[in-house]
Amino acid sequence: MSDYRYRHFTLRTLLHDLRFPAGSPAPGEPFPDFDLPTTDGGRARKADLVGQRPLFVVAASFT
């Protein structure tokens, strides 16, 4: 049994997963507030990051 969501990973699968779900922010809209745990036990907050330097956020899972 596989832990992966898809039996075969294809370009079509990738493009399907990259669609924005209904109700999510569209490209160019303000990013919502967030407060997330980091791998070193700290916190990552929008207020601590936005405006300090360019910020590129990617949140995705293909499995």
C-alpha positions as CSV (number, residue, x, y, z in Angstrom):
1,M,0.0,0.0,0.0
2,S,1.3,3.4,-0.9
3,D,1.2,6.5,1.3
4,Y,0.9,8.7,-1.8
5,R,-2.4,10.2,-2.9
6,Y,-1.8,9.4,-6.6
7,R,-0.8,6.1,-8.2
8,H,1.0,8.0,-11.0
9,F,2.2,11.6,-10.8
10,T,1.7,13.4,-14.1
11,L,1.8,17.0,-15.4
12,R,-2.0,17.0,-15.5
13,T,-2.1,16.0,-11.8
14,L,0.3,18.9,-10.9
15,L,-1.8,21.4,-12.9
16,H,-5.0,20.2,-11.2
17,D,-3.5,20.5,-7.7
18,L,-2.2,24.0,-8.5
19,R,-5.7,25.4,-9.0
20,F,-6.8,27.9,-6.3
21,P,-9.7,26.5,-4.2
22,A,-12.9,28.5,-4.0
23,G,-12.6,31.2,-1.4
24,S,-8.8,31.3,-1.3
25,P,-6.8,34.5,-2.0
26,A,-6.1,35.1,-5.7
27,P,-2.7,36.1,-7.0
28,G,-2.0,39.7,-6.1
29,E,-4.5,39.9,-3.2
30,P,-3.2,40.6,0.3
31,F,-1.8,37.6,2.1
32,P,-3.9,36.5,5.1
33,D,-2.5,36.8,8.6
34,F,-0.7,33.6,9.8
35,D,1.1,32.2,12.8
36,L,2.8,28.9,12.1
37,P,5.3,26.7,13.9
38,T,8.8,26.5,12.5
39,T,11.0,23.4,12.4
40,D,13.2,24.7,15.2
41,G,10.3,25.2,17.7
42,G,9.8,29.0,17.0
43,R,6.9,30.7,15.3
44,A,6.6,32.4,11.9
45,R,4.1,35.3,11.8
46,K,3.0,37.5,9.0
47,A,3.6,40.6,11.1
48,D,7.2,39.6,11.7
49,L,8.0,39.0,8.0
50,V,5.9,41.3,5.8
51,G,7.6,44.6,5.0
52,Q,11.1,43.4,6.2
53,R,12.2,42.1,2.8
54,P,10.6,40.3,-0.2
55,L,8.5,37.4,0.9
56,F,7.6,34.4,-1.2
57,V,5.3,31.8,0.4
58,V,4.6,28.4,-1.1
59,A,2.2,26.0,0.7
60,A,1.5,22.8,-1.2
61,S,1.4,19.0,-0.9
62,F,1.3,16.5,-3.7
63,T,0.9,13.5,-1.4
